[in-house]
Amino acid sequence: TKVKNEEPTYYANTSKVSTSQFASGSIIEGEVVQSVLSRNIYVHKDSVVKDSILFPRVVIGQGVQVEYAILDKGVEVADGVVIRGTAEHP
């Protein structure tokens, strides 16, 4: 297995994180709750990621809401978008 060491995840003063797991190389400016985030994720300020799984290189724009979702690698979510699934159907 090839090891990919990157810089630690950066948590801005505007970030709020609880009960979540992060890989390295991410920038978190928004809120992340009960989620798993892979490498190189960018969560802009005023955004909320809740009960979700984000694969590598996902960018969450400003003012975005993501709940009960699985976002594949390389997805870019535009500012103000709402992505909402359910616990039974993420």
mmCIF file of the C-alpha atoms, coordinates in Angstrom:
data_MODEL
# 
_entry.id   MODEL 
# 
loop_
_atom_site.group_PDB 
_atom_site.id 
_atom_site.type_symbol 
_atom_site.label_atom_id 
_atom_site.label_alt_id 
_atom_site.label_comp_id 
_atom_site.label_asym_id 
_atom_site.label_entity_id 
_atom_site.label_seq_id 
_atom_site.pdbx_PDB_ins_code 
_atom_site.Cartn_x 
_atom_site.Cartn_y 
_atom_site.Cartn_z 
_atom_site.occupancy 
_atom_site.B_iso_or_equiv 
_atom_site.pdbx_formal_charge 
_atom_site.auth_seq_id 
_atom_site.auth_comp_id 
_atom_site.auth_asym_id 
_atom_site.auth_atom_id 
_atom_site.pdbx_PDB_model_num 
ATOM 1  C CA . THR A 1 1  ? 0.000   0.000  0.000  1.00 0.00 ? 1  THR A CA 1 
ATOM 2  C CA . LYS A 1 2  ? 1.336   3.403  -0.958 1.00 0.00 ? 2  LYS A CA 1 
ATOM 3  C CA . VAL A 1 3  ? 1.409   5.801  1.988  1.00 0.00 ? 3  VAL A CA 1 
ATOM 4  C CA . LYS A 1 4  ? 0.215   9.346  1.277  1.00 0.00 ? 4  LYS A CA 1 
ATOM 5  C CA . ASN A 1 5  ? 1.364   11.643 4.035  1.00 0.00 ? 5  ASN A CA 1 
ATOM 6  C CA . GLU A 1 6  ? -0.099  15.121 3.789  1.00 0.00 ? 6  GLU A CA 1 
ATOM 7  C CA . GLU A 1 7  ? -0.360  18.145 6.032  1.00 0.00 ? 7  GLU A CA 1 
ATOM 8  C CA . PRO A 1 8  ? -2.815  17.847 8.938  1.00 0.00 ? 8  PRO A CA 1 
ATOM 9  C CA . THR A 1 9  ? -6.391  18.987 8.506  1.00 0.00 ? 9  THR A CA 1 
ATOM 10 C CA . TYR A 1 10 ? -6.791  22.721 9.198  1.00 0.00 ? 10 TYR A CA 1 
ATOM 11 C CA . TYR A 1 11 ? -9.704  23.824 11.379 1.00 0.00 ? 11 TYR A CA 1 
ATOM 12 C CA . ALA A 1 12 ? -10.480 27.546 10.973 1.00 0.00 ? 12 ALA A CA 1 
ATOM 13 C CA . ASN A 1 13 ? -11.849 29.720 13.781 1.00 0.00 ? 13 ASN A CA 1 
ATOM 14 C CA . THR A 1 14 ? -15.250 29.521 12.058 1.00 0.00 ? 14 THR A CA 1 
ATOM 15 C CA . SER A 1 15 ? -15.312 25.704 12.118 1.00 0.00 ? 15 SER A CA 1 
ATOM 16 C CA . LYS A 1 16 ? -17.500 23.635 14.418 1.00 0.00 ? 16 LYS A CA 1 
ATOM 17 C CA . VAL A 1 17 ? -16.860 19.886 14.542 1.00 0.00 ? 17 VAL A CA 1 
ATOM 18 C CA . SER A 1 18 ? -18.416 17.078 16.563 1.00 0.00 ? 18 SER A CA 1 
ATOM 19 C CA . THR A 1 19 ? -18.383 13.274 16.436 1.00 0.00 ? 19 THR A CA 1 
ATOM 20 C CA . SER A 1 20 ? -16.632 13.119 13.049 1.00 0.00 ? 20 SER A CA 1 
ATOM 21 C CA . GLN A 1 21 ? -13.552 11.517 11.530 1.00 0.00 ? 21 GLN A CA 1 
ATOM 22 C CA . PHE A 1 22 ? -11.129 13.311 9.198  1.00 0.00 ? 22 PHE A CA 1 
ATOM 23 C CA . ALA A 1 23 ? -8.250  12.220 6.987  1.00 0.00 ? 23 ALA A CA 1 
ATOM 24 C CA . SER A 1 24 ? -5.330  14.580 6.385  1.00 0.00 ? 24 SER A CA 1 
ATOM 25 C CA . GLY A 1 25 ? -5.015  17.496 3.987  1.00 0.00 ? 25 GLY A CA 1 
ATOM 26 C CA . SER A 1 26 ? -8.443  19.093 4.465  1.00 0.00 ? 26 SER A CA 1 
ATOM 27 C CA . ILE A 1 27 ? -9.589  22.630 5.257  1.00 0.00 ? 27 ILE A CA 1 
ATOM 28 C CA . ILE A 1 28 ? -12.652 22.973 7.477  1.00 0.00 ? 28 ILE A CA 1 
ATOM 29 C CA . GLU A 1 29 ? -14.285 26.399 7.824  1.00 0.00 ? 29 GLU A CA 1 
ATOM 30 C CA . GLY A 1 30 ? -17.904 25.277 8.349  1.00 0.00 ? 30 GLY A CA 1 
ATOM 31 C CA . GLU A 1 31 ? -19.743 22.801 10.579 1.00 0.00 ? 31 GLU A CA 1 
ATOM 32 C CA . VAL A 1 32 ? -19.262 19.019 10.400 1.00 0.00 ? 32 VAL A CA 1 
ATOM 33 C CA . VAL A 1 33 ? -21.393 16.674 12.531 1.00 0.00 ? 33 VAL A CA 1 
ATOM 34 C CA . GLN A 1 34 ? -21.358 12.855 12.696 1.00 0.00 ? 34 GLN A CA 1 
ATOM 35 C CA . SER A 1 35 ? -19.587 12.491 9.340  1.00 0.00 ? 35 SER A CA 1 
ATOM 36 C CA . VAL A 1 36 ? -16.542 10.829 7.775  1.00 0.00 ? 36 VAL A CA 1 
ATOM 37 C CA . LEU A 1 37 ? -14.351 12.983 5.521  1.00 0.00 ? 37 LEU A CA 1 
ATOM 38 C CA . SER A 1 38 ? -11.569 11.635 3.309  1.00 0.00 ? 38 SER A CA 1 
ATOM 39 C CA . ARG A 1 39 ? -8.414  13.473 2.185  1.00 0.00 ? 39 ARG A CA 1 
ATOM 40 C CA . ASN A 1 40 ? -8.334  16.935 0.638  1.00 0.00 ? 40 ASN A CA 1 
ATOM 41 C CA . ILE A 1 41 ? -11.839 18.096 1.534  1.00 0.00 ? 41 ILE A CA 1 
ATOM 42 C CA . TYR A 1 42 ? -12.692 21.800 1.620  1.00 0.00 ? 42 TYR A CA 1 
ATOM 43 C CA . VAL A 1 43 ? -15.766 22.838 3.635  1.00 0.00 ? 43 VAL A CA 1 
ATOM 44 C CA . HIS A 1 44 ? -16.326 26.587 3.214  1.00 0.00 ? 44 HIS A CA 1 
ATOM 45 C CA . LYS A 1 45 ? -17.735 28.757 5.995  1.00 0.00 ? 45 LYS A CA 1 
ATOM 46 C CA . ASP A 1 46 ? -21.477 28.886 6.696  1.00 0.00 ? 46 ASP A CA 1 
ATOM 47 C CA . SER A 1 47 ? -21.824 25.306 5.391  1.00 0.00 ? 47 SER A CA 1 
ATOM 48 C CA . VAL A 1 48 ? -23.087 22.261 7.306  1.00 0.00 ? 48 VAL A CA 1 
ATOM 49 C CA . VAL A 1 49 ? -22.152 18.632 6.633  1.00 0.00 ? 49 VAL A CA 1 
ATOM 50 C CA . LYS A 1 50 ? -24.176 16.253 8.799  1.00 0.00 ? 50 LYS A CA 1 
ATOM 51 C CA . ASP A 1 51 ? -24.456 12.435 8.890  1.00 0.00 ? 51 ASP A CA 1 
ATOM 52 C CA . SER A 1 52 ? -22.549 12.137 5.598  1.00 0.00 ? 52 SER A CA 1 
ATOM 53 C CA . ILE A 1 53 ? -19.560 10.493 3.915  1.00 0.00 ? 53 ILE A CA 1 
ATOM 54 C CA . LEU A 1 54 ? -17.300 12.572 1.666  1.00 0.00 ? 54 LEU A CA 1 
ATOM 55 C CA . PHE A 1 55 ? -14.741 10.882 -0.574 1.00 0.00 ? 55 PHE A CA 1 
ATOM 56 C CA . PRO A 1 56 ? -11.428 12.579 -1.573 1.00 0.00 ? 56 PRO A CA 1 
ATOM 57 C CA . ARG A 1 57 ? -11.183 16.018 -3.176 1.00 0.00 ? 57 ARG A CA 1 
ATOM 58 C CA . VAL A 1 58 ? -14.757 17.141 -2.430 1.00 0.00 ? 58 VAL A CA 1 
ATOM 59 C CA . VAL A 1 59 ? -15.356 20.901 -2.267 1.00 0.00 ? 59 VAL A CA 1 
ATOM 60 C CA . ILE A 1 60 ? -18.366 22.174 -0.306 1.00 0.00 ? 60 ILE A CA 1 
ATOM 61 C CA . GLY A 1 61 ? -19.223 25.760 -1.288 1.00 0.00 ? 61 GLY A CA 1 
ATOM 62 C CA . GLN A 1 62 ? -20.330 28.535 1.044  1.00 0.00 ? 62 GLN A CA 1 
ATOM 63 C CA . GLY A 1 63 ? -23.789 28.261 2.630  1.00 0.00 ? 63 GLY A CA 1 
ATOM 64 C CA . VAL A 1 64 ? -24.245 24.613 1.588  1.00 0.00 ? 64 VAL A CA 1 
ATOM 65 C CA . GLN A 1 65 ? -26.258 22.031 3.563  1.00 0.00 ? 65 GLN A CA 1 
ATOM 66 C CA . VAL A 1 66 ? -25.390 18.343 3.166  1.00 0.00 ? 66 VAL A CA 1 
ATOM 67 C CA . GLU A 1 67 ? -27.321 15.788 5.246  1.00 0.00 ? 67 GLU A CA 1 
ATOM 68 C CA . TYR A 1 68 ? -27.440 11.994 4.955  1.00 0.00 ? 68 TYR A CA 1 
ATOM 69 C CA . ALA A 1 69 ? -25.417 12.029 1.733  1.00 0.00 ? 69 ALA A CA 1 
ATOM 70 C CA . ILE A 1 70 ? -22.509 10.148 0.175  1.00 0.00 ? 70 ILE A CA 1 
ATOM 71 C CA . LEU A 1 71 ? -20.453 12.381 -2.142 1.00 0.00 ? 71 LEU A CA 1 
ATOM 72 C CA . ASP A 1 72 ? -18.075 10.671 -4.578 1.00 0.00 ? 72 ASP A CA 1 
ATOM 73 C CA . LYS A 1 73 ? -14.495 11.823 -5.188 1.00 0.00 ? 73 LYS A CA 1 
ATOM 74 C CA . GLY A 1 74 ? -13.963 15.132 -6.918 1.00 0.00 ? 74 GLY A CA 1 
ATOM 75 C CA . VAL A 1 75 ? -17.508 16.469 -6.405 1.00 0.00 ? 75 VAL A CA 1 
ATOM 76 C CA . GLU A 1 76 ? -17.830 20.260 -6.185 1.00 0.00 ? 76 GLU A CA 1 
ATOM 77 C CA . VAL A 1 77 ? -21.018 21.565 -4.572 1.00 0.00 ? 77 VAL A CA 1 
ATOM 78 C CA . ALA A 1 78 ? -21.879 25.144 -5.594 1.00 0.00 ? 78 ALA A CA 1 
ATOM 79 C CA . ASP A 1 79 ? -22.645 27.882 -3.058 1.00 0.00 ? 79 ASP A CA 1 
ATOM 80 C CA . GLY A 1 80 ? -26.084 27.718 -1.434 1.00 0.00 ? 80 GLY A CA 1 
ATOM 81 C CA . VAL A 1 81 ? -26.984 24.192 -2.611 1.00 0.00 ? 81 VAL A CA 1 
ATOM 82 C CA . VAL A 1 82 ? -28.959 21.835 -0.326 1.00 0.00 ? 82 VAL A CA 1 
ATOM 83 C CA . ILE A 1 83 ? -28.353 18.076 -0.574 1.00 0.00 ? 83 ILE A CA 1 
ATOM 84 C CA . ARG A 1 84 ? -30.594 16.143 1.792  1.00 0.00 ? 84 ARG A CA 1 
ATOM 85 C CA . GLY A 1 85 ? -31.214 12.406 1.986  1.00 0.00 ? 85 GLY A CA 1 
ATOM 86 C CA . THR A 1 86 ? -32.676 10.380 4.852  1.00 0.00 ? 86 THR A CA 1 
ATOM 87 C CA . ALA A 1 87 ? -31.174 7.911  7.296  1.00 0.00 ? 87 ALA A CA 1 
ATOM 88 C CA . GLU A 1 88 ? -32.848 5.091  5.355  1.00 0.00 ? 88 GLU A CA 1 
ATOM 89 C CA . HIS A 1 89 ? -31.949 6.458  1.892  1.00 0.00 ? 89 HIS A CA 1 
ATOM 90 C CA . PRO A 1 90 ? -28.680 8.460  1.896  1.00 0.00 ? 90 PRO A CA 1 
# 
